[in-house]
């Protein structure tokens, strides 16, 4: 009985030294991926199965040997969706053979969404939304031109020209929020449809900035020039509505 226990323990330790499995980090979708096994005492090593997106994409692959390192490179063209890749190996020698399977997450950017990353993105979005609310609230507190009961201008408010500046800042904040949301969706969601849709909206908003910002600047310059004329008329006592 003791001899059997010793033999079992010996075989277990021997098999553990043949091949060491690794918990591999995520890899980027569309990039070439090298699957491998480190095996000190092996004479051969095969990858019996490579499963990706629910299908076997490779079977019974003879691994390329480089010293004690056995590997096979999967072309990135086979990795086109965010999913789990699993490869199984069979490595050993004439005495003992070890088998096992290793999972590799395939993501859009080669990263997984961790708790720390989630908190960072969520905190950044909340901060930008808070600033956006403050700017929108400030719009209602900007004074307008003073008029009498008949509607004639009494005084021109110079602060009112902050409105287009604040509105432009709100638009930039919205663009930033959309940029963060689209990148998070593209990188970490299981489906890329929502991320692509949000990123399309972000591109539209960025392109619209090429038109909106110059128009706002021209409008503000025109209104400032008009206000100077209005102030001149008011100072000369000319009624102005």
VOVEXFI-796540 format. One record per residue: residue number from 1; x, y negated, z of N, C-alpha, C, O in turn. Coordinates in steps of 0.02 Angstrom, whole numbers, padded with zeros to 5 digits. Example, Ala and Ser with C-alpha at 12.3 -4.5 7.8 and 13.67 -1.06 7.14 Angstrom:
2
<1,<00660,00284,00390>,<00615,00225,00390>,<00660,00165,00390>,<00712,00166,00423>>
<2,<00642,00112,00354>,<00684,00053,00357>,<00645,-00002,00394>,<00670,-00057,00402>>
***
This chain:
241
<1,<00042,00060,00000>,<00000,00000,00000>,<00044,-00063,00000>,<00031,-00110,-00037>>
<2,<00096,-00062,00042>,<00141,-00119,00046>,<00177,-00130,-00021>,<00186,-00186,-00043>>
<3,<00197,-00074,-00052>,<00232,-00078,-00117>,<00186,-00110,-00170>,<00209,-00150,-00210>>
<4,<00122,-00092,-00169>,<00074,-00121,-00217>,<00067,-00196,-00207>,<00065,-00233,-00256>>
<5,<00064,-00217,-00146>,<00058,-00289,-00131>,<00120,-00326,-00156>,<00115,-00379,-00185>>
<6,<00179,-00296,-00143>,<00241,-00327,-00165>,<00244,-00332,-00241>,<00265,-00383,-00268>>
<7,<00222,-00279,-00275>,<00222,-00280,-00348>,<00175,-00333,-00375>,<00191,-00369,-00423>>
<8,<00116,-00338,-00345>,<00067,-00388,-00367>,<00094,-00459,-00358>,<00088,-00501,-00402>>
<9,<00125,-00470,-00300>,<00154,-00537,-00287>,<00211,-00551,-00335>,<00219,-00608,-00358>>
<10,<00252,-00501,-00350>,<00307,-00510,-00397>,<00282,-00528,-00466>,<00308,-00573,-00499>>
<11,<00231,-00491,-00489>,<00203,-00505,-00556>,<00172,-00575,-00558>,<00177,-00610,-00608>>
<12,<00140,-00595,-00503>,<00109,-00662,-00501>,<00162,-00716,-00506>,<00154,-00764,-00544>>
<13,<00216,-00709,-00467>,<00269,-00759,-00468>,<00304,-00759,-00536>,<00323,-00813,-00560>>
<14,<00312,-00701,-00567>,<00344,-00697,-00632>,<00301,-00731,-00684>,<00327,-00768,-00726>>
<15,<00236,-00719,-00683>,<00192,-00750,-00732>,<00189,-00825,-00721>,<00182,-00863,-00770>>
<16,<00194,-00848,-00659>,<00193,-00920,-00646>,<00255,-00954,-00673>,<00252,-01012,-00692>>
<17,<00311,-00917,-00676>,<00373,-00947,-00701>,<00378,-00945,-00777>,<00420,-00979,-00806>>
<18,<00335,-00906,-00809>,<00338,-00900,-00882>,<00314,-00964,-00916>,<00347,-00989,-00961>>
<19,<00259,-00989,-00895>,<00231,-01047,-00929>,<00197,-01091,-00878>,<00159,-01067,-00836>>
<20,<00210,-01156,-00882>,<00181,-01204,-00834>,<00129,-01246,-00871>,<00144,-01278,-00921>>
<21,<00067,-01245,-00845>,<00013,-01283,-00876>,<00012,-01354,-00848>,<00029,-01366,-00790>>
<22,<-00007,-01400,-00890>,<-00010,-01470,-00871>,<-00080,-01496,-00879>,<-00117,-01477,-00925>>
<23,<-00099,-01540,-00834>,<-00163,-01577,-00842>,<-00146,-01639,-00882>,<-00119,-01687,-00856>>
<24,<-00163,-01637,-00946>,<-00139,-01688,-00992>,<-00184,-01750,-00991>,<-00245,-01744,-00983>>
<25,<-00155,-01809,-01000>,<-00194,-01871,-01002>,<-00231,-01878,-01068>,<-00218,-01840,-01115>>
<26,<-00277,-01926,-01074>,<-00313,-01936,-01137>,<-00267,-01956,-01194>,<-00214,-01985,-01183>>
<27,<-00288,-01939,-01254>,<-00252,-01958,-01315>,<-00298,-01999,-01360>,<-00360,-01995,-01355>>
<28,<-00267,-02038,-01403>,<-00306,-02084,-01445>,<-00335,-02049,-01506>,<-00301,-02010,-01539>>
<29,<-00397,-02065,-01520>,<-00431,-02037,-01577>,<-00397,-02060,-01642>,<-00379,-02119,-01649>>
<30,<-00389,-02014,-01690>,<-00360,-02031,-01754>,<-00284,-02028,-01756>,<-00255,-02035,-01810>>
<31,<-00251,-02018,-01699>,<-00179,-02014,-01696>,<-00157,-01940,-01695>,<-00193,-01898,-01669>>
<32,<-00098,-01926,-01724>,<-00071,-01858,-01721>,<-00063,-01837,-01648>,<-00041,-01877,-01606>>
<33,<-00080,-01775,-01634>,<-00078,-01749,-01566>,<-00034,-01687,-01563>,<-00042,-01640,-01602>>
<34,<00013,-01687,-01517>,<00057,-01629,-01508>,<00033,-01589,-01448>,<00033,-01613,-01391>>
<35,<00013,-01526,-01461>,<-00003,-01480,-01407>,<00060,-01439,-01393>,<00098,-01425,-01439>>
<36,<00070,-01420,-01330>,<00134,-01389,-01313>,<00128,-01345,-01251>,<00078,-01348,-01215>>
<37,<00179,-01306,-01241>,<00189,-01267,-01180>,<00263,-01263,-01165>,<00304,-01253,-01210>>
<38,<00280,-01272,-01101>,<00349,-01265,-01078>,<00355,-01195,-01049>,<00320,-01177,-01002>>
<39,<00400,-01156,-01077>,<00406,-01086,-01057>,<00479,-01066,-01053>,<00514,-01065,-01104>>
<40,<00504,-01051,-00993>,<00575,-01039,-00983>,<00598,-00970,-01007>,<00651,-00964,-01036>>
<41,<00557,-00919,-00995>,<00578,-00851,-01009>,<00539,-00818,-01066>,<00538,-00757,-01071>>
<42,<00506,-00858,-01107>,<00465,-00830,-01160>,<00507,-00814,-01222>,<00557,-00847,-01237>>
<43,<00486,-00763,-01256>,<00516,-00747,-01322>,<00469,-00767,-01378>,<00491,-00771,-01436>>
<44,<00407,-00779,-01362>,<00358,-00802,-01412>,<00303,-00841,-01377>,<00291,-00832,-01318>>
<45,<00271,-00884,-01415>,<00216,-00924,-01388>,<00169,-00942,-01445>,<00189,-00971,-01495>>
<46,<00106,-00923,-01436>,<00056,-00937,-01487>,<00000,-00979,-01457>,<-00016,-00974,-01398>>
<47,<-00029,-01020,-01500>,<-00090,-01056,-01481>,<-00148,-01018,-01512>,<-00160,-01022,-01573>>
<48,<-00183,-00981,-01471>,<-00234,-00935,-01496>,<-00296,-00971,-01522>,<-00331,-00945,-01566>>
<49,<-00310,-01030,-01493>,<-00371,-01065,-01514>,<-00365,-01138,-01497>,<-00339,-01157,-01444>>
<50,<-00388,-01181,-01543>,<-00393,-01253,-01532>,<-00465,-01272,-01545>,<-00488,-01269,-01602>>
<51,<-00500,-01291,-01493>,<-00571,-01308,-01498>,<-00580,-01383,-01489>,<-00553,-01413,-01443>>
<52,<-00619,-01413,-01534>,<-00630,-01486,-01531>,<-00700,-01501,-01556>,<-00722,-01477,-01608>>
<53,<-00735,-01542,-01517>,<-00804,-01562,-01534>,<-00849,-01502,-01544>,<-00892,-01502,-01588>>
<54,<-00838,-01450,-01503>,<-00881,-01391,-01505>,<-00864,-01340,-01558>,<-00899,-01290,-01565>>
<55,<-00810,-01351,-01597>,<-00792,-01304,-01650>,<-00719,-01286,-01646>,<-00677,-01326,-01624>>
<56,<-00703,-01225,-01667>,<-00633,-01204,-01671>,<-00602,-01233,-01735>,<-00623,-01216,-01791>>
<57,<-00553,-01276,-01727>,<-00522,-01306,-01786>,<-00458,-01270,-01806>,<-00435,-01276,-01863>>
<58,<-00428,-01232,-01758>,<-00369,-01191,-01773>,<-00372,-01127,-01732>,<-00399,-01126,-01677>>
<59,<-00344,-01073,-01760>,<-00340,-01010,-01724>,<-00274,-00975,-01740>,<-00248,-00979,-01795>>
<60,<-00247,-00942,-01688>,<-00186,-00900,-01696>,<-00130,-00938,-01730>,<-00107,-00918,-01784>>
<61,<-00108,-00992,-01699>,<-00053,-01033,-01726>,<00013,-01012,-01694>,<00018,-01008,-01633>>
<62,<00062,-00998,-01735>,<00129,-00984,-01710>,<00162,-01049,-01692>,<00174,-01091,-01735>>
<63,<00177,-01059,-01628>,<00206,-01122,-01604>,<00278,-01129,-01629>,<00315,-01080,-01635>>
<64,<00298,-01191,-01642>,<00367,-01206,-01659>,<00409,-01209,-01596>,<00389,-01240,-01547>>
<65,<00467,-01176,-01597>,<00508,-01171,-01537>,<00565,-01222,-01540>,<00597,-01231,-01591>>
<66,<00575,-01256,-01483>,<00631,-01301,-01475>,<00660,-01290,-01405>,<00641,-01323,-01357>>
<67,<00706,-01241,-01400>,<00732,-01222,-01334>,<00678,-01185,-01296>,<00654,-01133,-01318>>
<68,<00659,-01212,-01239>,<00605,-01183,-01199>,<00539,-01219,-01211>,<00490,-01210,-01174>>
<69,<00537,-01260,-01262>,<00479,-01302,-01277>,<00445,-01275,-01340>,<00477,-01268,-01392>>
<70,<00380,-01260,-01335>,<00342,-01234,-01391>,<00286,-01285,-01407>,<00252,-01309,-01362>>
<71,<00279,-01301,-01472>,<00231,-01354,-01489>,<00201,-01344,-01558>,<00225,-01304,-01598>>
<72,<00146,-01381,-01569>,<00113,-01383,-01634>,<00081,-01452,-01640>,<00049,-01475,-01593>>
<73,<00088,-01484,-01698>,<00061,-01551,-01708>,<-00004,-01548,-01747>,<-00007,-01520,-01802>>
<74,<-00056,-01576,-01717>,<-00122,-01579,-01749>,<-00128,-01647,-01784>,<-00117,-01699,-01753>>
<75,<-00144,-01645,-01848>,<-00150,-01707,-01887>,<-00208,-01749,-01859>,<-00261,-01723,-01843>>
<76,<-00196,-01815,-01853>,<-00247,-01860,-01826>,<-00310,-01862,-01866>,<-00363,-01882,-01840>>
<77,<-00307,-01842,-01929>,<-00368,-01841,-01970>,<-00419,-01791,-01946>,<-00478,-01795,-01965>>
<78,<-00398,-01744,-01904>,<-00445,-01695,-01875>,<-00478,-01720,-01812>,<-00525,-01689,-01787>>
<79,<-00454,-01776,-01785>,<-00479,-01802,-01722>,<-00516,-01868,-01734>,<-00488,-01922,-01726>>
<80,<-00578,-01863,-01754>,<-00615,-01921,-01777>,<-00673,-01941,-01732>,<-00709,-01989,-01747>>
<81,<-00683,-01905,-01677>,<-00737,-01923,-01631>,<-00711,-01921,-01560>,<-00662,-01888,-01544>>
<82,<-00746,-01957,-01517>,<-00729,-01957,-01445>,<-00757,-01893,-01414>,<-00817,-01886,-01406>>
<83,<-00713,-01848,-01397>,<-00735,-01783,-01372>,<-00678,-01749,-01334>,<-00625,-01779,-01324>>
<84,<-00689,-01688,-01313>,<-00638,-01649,-01277>,<-00605,-01599,-01324>,<-00639,-01563,-01360>>
<85,<-00539,-01598,-01323>,<-00501,-01548,-01360>,<-00474,-01497,-01310>,<-00445,-01516,-01259>>
<86,<-00483,-01433,-01326>,<-00458,-01379,-01283>,<-00414,-01333,-01324>,<-00435,-01308,-01376>>
<87,<-00354,-01322,-01300>,<-00312,-01273,-01334>,<-00291,-01218,-01286>,<-00276,-01231,-01227>>
<88,<-00292,-01157,-01311>,<-00274,-01099,-01271>,<-00208,-01069,-01297>,<-00195,-01069,-01357>>
<89,<-00168,-01046,-01251>,<-00101,-01021,-01269>,<-00092,-00950,-01244>,<-00127,-00927,-01199>>
<90,<-00046,-00916,-01274>,<-00026,-00849,-01255>,<00050,-00845,-01261>,<00077,-00837,-01316>>
<91,<00084,-00851,-01206>,<00157,-00855,-01205>,<00186,-00801,-01159>,<00157,-00786,-01107>>
<92,<00242,-00772,-01179>,<00273,-00722,-01135>,<00331,-00686,-01167>,<00361,-00710,-01215>>
<93,<00346,-00629,-01138>,<00400,-00586,-01164>,<00377,-00514,-01160>,<00317,-00500,-01151>>
<94,<00423,-00469,-01165>,<00405,-00398,-01167>,<00380,-00373,-01099>,<00350,-00320,-01095>>
<95,<00393,-00411,-01047>,<00372,-00389,-00980>,<00304,-00418,-00960>,<00261,-00382,-00934>>
<96,<00295,-00482,-00974>,<00235,-00515,-00949>,<00213,-00568,-00999>,<00254,-00602,-01031>>
<97,<00148,-00575,-01005>,<00118,-00626,-01049>,<00068,-00666,-01008>,<00028,-00639,-00971>>
<98,<00071,-00731,-01016>,<00024,-00774,-00981>,<-00020,-00810,-01032>,<00003,-00832,-01084>>
<99,<-00083,-00815,-01015>,<-00131,-00851,-01057>,<-00164,-00905,-01016>,<-00166,-00902,-00954>>
<100,<-00191,-00954,-01049>,<-00226,-01008,-01015>,<-00252,-01059,-01066>,<-00237,-01054,-01125>>
<101,<-00291,-01106,-01043>,<-00319,-01158,-01086>,<-00309,-01226,-01053>,<-00311,-01232,-00991>>
<102,<-00298,-01276,-01093>,<-00286,-01344,-01068>,<-00333,-01392,-01105>,<-00341,-01388,-01166>>
<103,<-00363,-01438,-01068>,<-00408,-01488,-01096>,<-00372,-01554,-01106>,<-00331,-01574,-01064>>
<104,<-00387,-01586,-01161>,<-00361,-01654,-01174>,<-00419,-01698,-01196>,<-00448,-01685,-01249>>
<105,<-00438,-01749,-01158>,<-00490,-01795,-01180>,<-00465,-01836,-01240>,<-00409,-01863,-01238>>
<106,<-00505,-01842,-01291>,<-00490,-01884,-01348>,<-00535,-01945,-01344>,<-00596,-01939,-01350>>
<107,<-00506,-02004,-01334>,<-00544,-02066,-01327>,<-00523,-02116,-01382>,<-00476,-02104,-01419>>
<108,<-00560,-02171,-01386>,<-00547,-02220,-01439>,<-00479,-02254,-01431>,<-00447,-02270,-01480>>
<109,<-00458,-02265,-01369>,<-00395,-02301,-01359>,<-00345,-02261,-01318>,<-00293,-02288,-01299>>
<110,<-00359,-02197,-01306>,<-00312,-02156,-01268>,<-00315,-02167,-01193>,<-00269,-02147,-01158>>
<111,<-00370,-02197,-01169>,<-00377,-02210,-01097>,<-00446,-02188,-01074>,<-00493,-02185,-01114>>
<112,<-00452,-02171,-01011>,<-00516,-02155,-00981>,<-00537,-02212,-00935>,<-00495,-02247,-00906>>
<113,<-00602,-02221,-00929>,<-00628,-02274,-00887>,<-00624,-02252,-00814>,<-00661,-02208,-00792>>
<114,<-00579,-02283,-00777>,<-00571,-02268,-00706>,<-00613,-02315,-00664>,<-00640,-02364,-00689>>
<115,<-00617,-02300,-00599>,<-00655,-02343,-00554>,<-00624,-02413,-00551>,<-00660,-02463,-00550>>
<116,<-00557,-02416,-00549>,<-00523,-02480,-00546>,<-00536,-02521,-00609>,<-00548,-02581,-00605>>
<117,<-00533,-02488,-00667>,<-00545,-02523,-00730>,<-00617,-02547,-00734>,<-00631,-02603,-00757>>
<118,<-00664,-02505,-00711>,<-00734,-02525,-00711>,<-00746,-02587,-00669>,<-00781,-02633,-00689>>
<119,<-00716,-02587,-00609>,<-00723,-02645,-00564>,<-00693,-02707,-00596>,<-00721,-02762,-00591>>
<120,<-00636,-02700,-00629>,<-00603,-02757,-00662>,<-00647,-02786,-00716>,<-00658,-02847,-00718>>
<121,<-00672,-02743,-00761>,<-00714,-02768,-00815>,<-00780,-02798,-00788>,<-00801,-02851,-00811>>
<122,<-00810,-02764,-00740>,<-00873,-02788,-00712>,<-00862,-02855,-00678>,<-00902,-02901,-00685>>
<123,<-00808,-02861,-00639>,<-00793,-02924,-00605>,<-00781,-02980,-00654>,<-00803,-03037,-00643>>
<124,<-00745,-02966,-00709>,<-00731,-03017,-00759>,<-00795,-03041,-00793>,<-00805,-03101,-00803>>
<125,<-00839,-02994,-00810>,<-00902,-03012,-00842>,<-00946,-03052,-00794>,<-00976,-03102,-00815>>
<126,<-00950,-03032,-00731>,<-00990,-03069,-00681>,<-00963,-03140,-00673>,<-01001,-03188,-00668>>
<127,<-00897,-03147,-00672>,<-00866,-03213,-00664>,<-00884,-03257,-00724>,<-00902,-03315,-00715>>
<128,<-00879,-03230,-00785>,<-00895,-03270,-00844>,<-00969,-03288,-00846>,<-00987,-03344,-00865>>
<129,<-01012,-03241,-00826>,<-01084,-03255,-00824>,<-01098,-03309,-00772>,<-01140,-03353,-00784>>
<130,<-01064,-03307,-00715>,<-01073,-03358,-00663>,<-01054,-03427,-00689>,<-01090,-03476,-00679>>
<131,<-00997,-03432,-00723>,<-00976,-03496,-00753>,<-01027,-03519,-00805>,<-01042,-03578,-00809>>
<132,<-01052,-03471,-00844>,<-01102,-03489,-00895>,<-01165,-03518,-00864>,<-01192,-03567,-00888>>
<133,<-01188,-03488,-00809>,<-01248,-03513,-00774>,<-01236,-03582,-00746>,<-01279,-03626,-00750>>
<134,<-01176,-03593,-00718>,<-01159,-03660,-00692>,<-01161,-03712,-00748>,<-01187,-03767,-00738>>
<135,<-01134,-03696,-00805>,<-01133,-03744,-00861>,<-01203,-03757,-00886>,<-01221,-03815,-00900>>
<136,<-01244,-03705,-00891>,<-01313,-03715,-00915>,<-01353,-03756,-00864>,<-01394,-03797,-00883>>
<137,<-01341,-03745,-00800>,<-01375,-03783,-00748>,<-01355,-03856,-00750>,<-01396,-03901,-00738>>
<138,<-01291,-03869,-00764>,<-01266,-03938,-00765>,<-01297,-03979,-00821>,<-01299,-04040,-00817>>
<139,<-01322,-03946,-00873>,<-01352,-03983,-00929>,<-01413,-04023,-00906>,<-01426,-04078,-00931>>
<140,<-01451,-03995,-00859>,<-01512,-04030,-00836>,<-01496,-04088,-00789>,<-01541,-04129,-00775>>
<141,<-01435,-04094,-00766>,<-01416,-04148,-00720>,<-01379,-04204,-00755>,<-01359,-04253,-00723>>
<142,<-01369,-04199,-00819>,<-01335,-04252,-00856>,<-01386,-04307,-00871>,<-01438,-04292,-00901>>
<143,<-01374,-04369,-00851>,<-01424,-04423,-00861>,<-01433,-04441,-00935>,<-01386,-04436,-00975>>
<144,<-01494,-04460,-00952>,<-01510,-04483,-01019>,<-01507,-04559,-01022>,<-01495,-04592,-00972>>
<145,<-01519,-04586,-01081>,<-01523,-04658,-01089>,<-01581,-04686,-01049>,<-01634,-04656,-01044>>
<146,<-01570,-04746,-01020>,<-01623,-04779,-00981>,<-01668,-04818,-01028>,<-01645,-04856,-01071>>
<147,<-01734,-04809,-01019>,<-01783,-04844,-01060>,<-01836,-04875,-01015>,<-01848,-04851,-00959>>
<148,<-01867,-04928,-01039>,<-01921,-04958,-01001>,<-01986,-04922,-01015>,<-01987,-04872,-01051>>
<149,<-02041,-04950,-00986>,<-02106,-04917,-00993>,<-02130,-04916,-01065>,<-02169,-04872,-01083>>
<150,<-02107,-04963,-01105>,<-02128,-04966,-01175>,<-02082,-04926,-01221>,<-02093,-04922,-01281>>
<151,<-02031,-04895,-01192>,<-01986,-04853,-01232>,<-01926,-04889,-01260>,<-01888,-04859,-01298>>
<152,<-01916,-04953,-01242>,<-01857,-04990,-01267>,<-01796,-04972,-01226>,<-01799,-04961,-01165>>
<153,<-01739,-04969,-01260>,<-01676,-04948,-01229>,<-01651,-05002,-01182>,<-01646,-05061,-01200>>
<154,<-01635,-04982,-01120>,<-01606,-05027,-01071>,<-01531,-05016,-01062>,<-01493,-05062,-01052>>
<155,<-01512,-04953,-01065>,<-01442,-04937,-01055>,<-01427,-04869,-01089>,<-01470,-04825,-01092>>
<156,<-01367,-04863,-01115>,<-01346,-04802,-01149>,<-01302,-04761,-01101>,<-01253,-04787,-01074>>
<157,<-01321,-04699,-01090>,<-01283,-04655,-01046>,<-01224,-04624,-01084>,<-01232,-04591,-01135>>
<158,<-01165,-04637,-01058>,<-01106,-04608,-01090>,<-01097,-04534,-01071>,<-01064,-04496,-01106>>
<159,<-01126,-04515,-01015>,<-01119,-04445,-00993>,<-01158,-04396,-01037>,<-01143,-04336,-01037>>
<160,<-01207,-04422,-01073>,<-01248,-04376,-01114>,<-01207,-04342,-01168>,<-01227,-04290,-01194>>
<161,<-01149,-04371,-01185>,<-01108,-04341,-01237>,<-01067,-04282,-01211>,<-01030,-04250,-01248>>
<162,<-01075,-04269,-01146>,<-01047,-04208,-01120>,<-01088,-04147,-01139>,<-01063,-04090,-01136>>
<163,<-01150,-04158,-01159>,<-01194,-04102,-01176>,<-01166,-04058,-01232>,<-01161,-03997,-01223>>
<164,<-01147,-04086,-01289>,<-01119,-04042,-01341>,<-01054,-04008,-01320>,<-01040,-03953,-01342>>
<165,<-01015,-04042,-01277>,<-00954,-04011,-01252>,<-00971,-03951,-01208>,<-00941,-03897,-01215>>
<166,<-01019,-03960,-01163>,<-01040,-03906,-01119>,<-01072,-03849,-01159>,<-01060,-03791,-01145>>
<167,<-01113,-03866,-01207>,<-01145,-03815,-01249>,<-01093,-03776,-01288>,<-01100,-03715,-01298>>
<168,<-01042,-03811,-01312>,<-00988,-03776,-01346>,<-00951,-03729,-01299>,<-00932,-03674,-01319>>
<169,<-00941,-03751,-01236>,<-00909,-03708,-01187>,<-00952,-03646,-01172>,<-00926,-03592,-01162>>
<170,<-01019,-03656,-01169>,<-01064,-03599,-01158>,<-01059,-03549,-01215>,<-01060,-03488,-01204>>
<171,<-01054,-03575,-01276>,<-01049,-03530,-01334>,<-00983,-03491,-01332>,<-00982,-03431,-01348>>
<172,<-00930,-03523,-01312>,<-00865,-03489,-01306>,<-00868,-03435,-01252>,<-00841,-03381,-01260>>
<173,<-00902,-03451,-01196>,<-00909,-03401,-01143>,<-00950,-03342,-01167>,<-00934,-03284,-01152>>
<174,<-01004,-03355,-01203>,<-01045,-03300,-01231>,<-01004,-03257,-01278>,<-01009,-03196,-01277>>
<175,<-00962,-03289,-01318>,<-00918,-03252,-01364>,<-00870,-03208,-01325>,<-00857,-03151,-01343>>
<176,<-00842,-03235,-01270>,<-00796,-03197,-01229>,<-00830,-03138,-01196>,<-00802,-03083,-01194>>
<177,<-00890,-03149,-01170>,<-00928,-03094,-01139>,<-00943,-03039,-01190>,<-00937,-02980,-01175>>
<178,<-00962,-03060,-01251>,<-00976,-03011,-01303>,<-00913,-02973,-01323>,<-00916,-02913,-01338>>
<179,<-00856,-03008,-01323>,<-00793,-02975,-01340>,<-00776,-02921,-01289>,<-00757,-02866,-01308>>
<180,<-00783,-02936,-01224>,<-00768,-02888,-01172>,<-00817,-02829,-01176>,<-00796,-02771,-01172>>
<181,<-00881,-02845,-01183>,<-00932,-02792,-01184>,<-00922,-02745,-01244>,<-00928,-02685,-01237>>
<182,<-00906,-02773,-01303>,<-00896,-02733,-01362>,<-00835,-02688,-01356>,<-00836,-02630,-01376>>
<183,<-00781,-02715,-01327>,<-00720,-02675,-01318>,<-00730,-02618,-01268>,<-00706,-02563,-01278>>
<184,<-00766,-02633,-01214>,<-00781,-02580,-01165>,<-00824,-02526,-01197>,<-00811,-02466,-01187>>
<185,<-00874,-02546,-01235>,<-00918,-02498,-01267>,<-00881,-02455,-01318>,<-00891,-02395,-01321>>
<186,<-00838,-02488,-01359>,<-00800,-02451,-01409>,<-00751,-02402,-01377>,<-00743,-02346,-01400>>
<187,<-00719,-02424,-01323>,<-00666,-02384,-01293>,<-00691,-02327,-01249>,<-00659,-02274,-01246>>
<188,<-00748,-02336,-01215>,<-00764,-02289,-01162>,<-00831,-02254,-01170>,<-00842,-02203,-01137>>
<189,<-00877,-02279,-01211>,<-00941,-02245,-01217>,<-00934,-02183,-01261>,<-00891,-02179,-01304>>
<190,<-00978,-02135,-01248>,<-00975,-02072,-01285>,<-00991,-02080,-01359>,<-00966,-02042,-01401>>
<191,<-01032,-02128,-01375>,<-01047,-02142,-01445>,<-01021,-02211,-01464>,<-01024,-02258,-01424>>
<192,<-00996,-02216,-01524>,<-00967,-02279,-01547>,<-01017,-02326,-01578>,<-00999,-02382,-01597>>
<193,<-01081,-02304,-01585>,<-01130,-02345,-01620>,<-01143,-02410,-01584>,<-01144,-02464,-01615>>
<194,<-01153,-02407,-01518>,<-01166,-02468,-01479>,<-01106,-02514,-01481>,<-01113,-02574,-01489>>
<195,<-01046,-02485,-01473>,<-00986,-02525,-01476>,<-00977,-02560,-01542>,<-00959,-02619,-01545>>
<196,<-00990,-02524,-01597>,<-00983,-02554,-01663>,<-01035,-02609,-01673>,<-01020,-02660,-01704>>
<197,<-01096,-02599,-01647>,<-01148,-02650,-01653>,<-01129,-02713,-01615>,<-01135,-02768,-01640>>
<198,<-01105,-02703,-01552>,<-01085,-02761,-01512>,<-01025,-02796,-01544>,<-01020,-02858,-01542>>
<199,<-00979,-02757,-01572>,<-00920,-02788,-01603>,<-00939,-02825,-01666>,<-00908,-02876,-01683>>
<200,<-00990,-02801,-01701>,<-01016,-02837,-01760>,<-01045,-02905,-01738>,<-01033,-02956,-01771>>
<201,<-01082,-02906,-01682>,<-01108,-02969,-01656>,<-01051,-03016,-01637>,<-01054,-03076,-01650>>
<202,<-01000,-02988,-01605>,<-00942,-03029,-01585>,<-00908,-03060,-01647>,<-00891,-03119,-01646>>
<203,<-00899,-03022,-01699>,<-00868,-03049,-01760>,<-00911,-03104,-01790>,<-00885,-03155,-01814>>
<204,<-00977,-03094,-01789>,<-01022,-03146,-01814>,<-01016,-03210,-01774>,<-01015,-03265,-01801>>
<205,<-01011,-03202,-01707>,<-01005,-03261,-01664>,<-00938,-03296,-01676>,<-00936,-03358,-01676>>
<206,<-00885,-03258,-01685>,<-00820,-03288,-01698>,<-00820,-03326,-01764>,<-00793,-03381,-01769>>
<207,<-00850,-03296,-01816>,<-00853,-03330,-01881>,<-00896,-03393,-01877>,<-00882,-03443,-01909>>
<208,<-00950,-03389,-01837>,<-00994,-03447,-01831>,<-00959,-03505,-01796>,<-00977,-03563,-01807>>
<209,<-00908,-03489,-01755>,<-00870,-03543,-01723>,<-00835,-03588,-01773>,<-00825,-03647,-01760>>
<210,<-00818,-03560,-01830>,<-00785,-03599,-01883>,<-00831,-03654,-01910>,<-00808,-03704,-01937>>
<211,<-00897,-03643,-01901>,<-00946,-03693,-01924>,<-00972,-03734,-01866>,<-00976,-03795,-01870>>
<212,<-00990,-03700,-01811>,<-01023,-03733,-01755>,<-00977,-03784,-01722>,<-00998,-03841,-01710>>
<213,<-00916,-03766,-01707>,<-00871,-03812,-01672>,<-00856,-03875,-01712>,<-00860,-03930,-01684>>
<214,<-00838,-03871,-01777>,<-00828,-03933,-01815>,<-00891,-03976,-01818>,<-00887,-04037,-01814>>
<215,<-00950,-03944,-01826>,<-01012,-03982,-01830>,<-01025,-04018,-01764>,<-01045,-04076,-01764>>
<216,<-01012,-03985,-01708>,<-01022,-04017,-01642>,<-00975,-04076,-01633>,<-00995,-04128,-01607>>
<217,<-00913,-04069,-01656>,<-00865,-04124,-01649>,<-00886,-04183,-01691>,<-00883,-04240,-01669>>
<218,<-00906,-04169,-01754>,<-00928,-04224,-01798>,<-00990,-04258,-01770>,<-00995,-04320,-01771>>
<219,<-01037,-04217,-01745>,<-01099,-04245,-01716>,<-01082,-04290,-01656>,<-01111,-04344,-01649>>
<220,<-01037,-04267,-01613>,<-01020,-04306,-01553>,<-00987,-04372,-01573>,<-01001,-04424,-01543>>
<221,<-00943,-04371,-01623>,<-00910,-04433,-01645>,<-00961,-04482,-01673>,<-00958,-04542,-01660>>
<222,<-01008,-04455,-01713>,<-01060,-04499,-01741>,<-01104,-04529,-01686>,<-01121,-04588,-01689>>
<223,<-01122,-04489,-01637>,<-01165,-04515,-01584>,<-01128,-04566,-01541>,<-01158,-04615,-01518>>
<224,<-01063,-04557,-01530>,<-01024,-04606,-01492>,<-01022,-04673,-01530>,<-01029,-04726,-01500>>
<225,<-01011,-04668,-01596>,<-01009,-04729,-01637>,<-01077,-04764,-01636>,<-01081,-04825,-01632>>
<226,<-01131,-04725,-01640>,<-01198,-04753,-01638>,<-01213,-04785,-01570>,<-01247,-04837,-01567>>
<227,<-01189,-04755,-01517>,<-01200,-04783,-01450>,<-01167,-04852,-01443>,<-01195,-04896,-01411>>
<228,<-01108,-04859,-01472>,<-01075,-04924,-01469>,<-01116,-04977,-01504>,<-01121,-05033,-01479>>
<229,<-01145,-04960,-01560>,<-01188,-05008,-01595>,<-01250,-05024,-01553>,<-01271,-05082,-01547>>
<230,<-01279,-04972,-01523>,<-01338,-04982,-01481>,<-01322,-05027,-01421>,<-01361,-05071,-01404>>
<231,<-01264,-05016,-01389>,<-01245,-05057,-01332>,<-01235,-05130,-01354>,<-01252,-05176,-01317>>
<232,<-01207,-05141,-01413>,<-01198,-05209,-01439>,<-01265,-05243,-01449>,<-01272,-05301,-01432>>
<233,<-01313,-05207,-01476>,<-01380,-05235,-01487>,<-01414,-05252,-01420>,<-01445,-05304,-01413>>
<234,<-01407,-05206,-01372>,<-01438,-05217,-01307>,<-01408,-05277,-01272>,<-01444,-05317,-01242>>
<235,<-01341,-05284,-01276>,<-01307,-05340,-01244>,<-01327,-05406,-01276>,<-01327,-05458,-01243>>
<236,<-01343,-05405,-01340>,<-01365,-05467,-01374>,<-01440,-05479,-01366>,<-01467,-05528,-01392>>
<237,<-01473,-05435,-01328>,<-01544,-05445,-01315>,<-01590,-05421,-01370>,<-01649,-05439,-01371>>
<238,<-01564,-05381,-01416>,<-01605,-05357,-01471>,<-01643,-05295,-01447>,<-01611,-05248,-01423>>
<239,<-01709,-05294,-01451>,<-01747,-05236,-01430>,<-01728,-05175,-01473>,<-01720,-05180,-01534>>
<240,<-01721,-05118,-01439>,<-01700,-05059,-01475>,<-01734,-04998,-01444>,<-01732,-04987,-01383>>
<241,<-01765,-04959,-01488>,<-01798,-04899,-01464>,<-01761,-04837,-01487>,<-01781,-04781,-01471>>
***
